[in-house]
Amino acid sequence: MTAPVKTAVPTFGSVVLDCPDPAALAAFYAELLEWPAAKGDGDWMTLANPAGGPSIEFQRVADYQAPEWPSVRRPQQFHLDLTVEDLAAGHERALRLGARELDLNPESFKVYGDPAGHPFCLCAC
C-alpha cells in the first residue's frame, strides 16, 4: 500500500468571528442557518456545517469593538453572504432572530448586522 500524497495546498475549513460572547453569537447563527447547536468551551465555539462544508467559529475577544458599516473608522473587513430564496421572508426572520438592518436599498440583497455587529447579507441573487 502506498502512503497518501501530501499537498501544500490548503483547504478552506472555517471562518472565525471575534466577538464578546461566542456562545450567544453561535446560537444566533445556528438558528439563522438552522444548523445544529455549536460546541465549545464558551471562549471558543464551533458551528459545524451539517452539509460538510466550512464551519463558522467564534472566539471571545475581551475588548471587542464591532465594525461600523459603512465606515473607514472601524471598517467591516469582511462579511458573510448568505443565500436565501425568499428575501422578504428571510428579512423578517433575520430581524426576529436579532439581526439589525444596515442597508435595505439594494433590490436583490439586504445588509444586516448580527448581534455582535458583524455585517452579513441575505442574497437572493
Buried (B, 14 or more C-beta within 10 A) or exposed (E): EEEEEEEEEEEEEBEBBBBBBBBBBBBBBBBBBEBEEBEBEEEBBBBBEEEEEEBBBBBBBEEBEBBBBEEEEEEBEEBBEBEBEEBEEBBEBBEEBBBEEBEEEEEEBBBBBBBBBBBBBBBBE
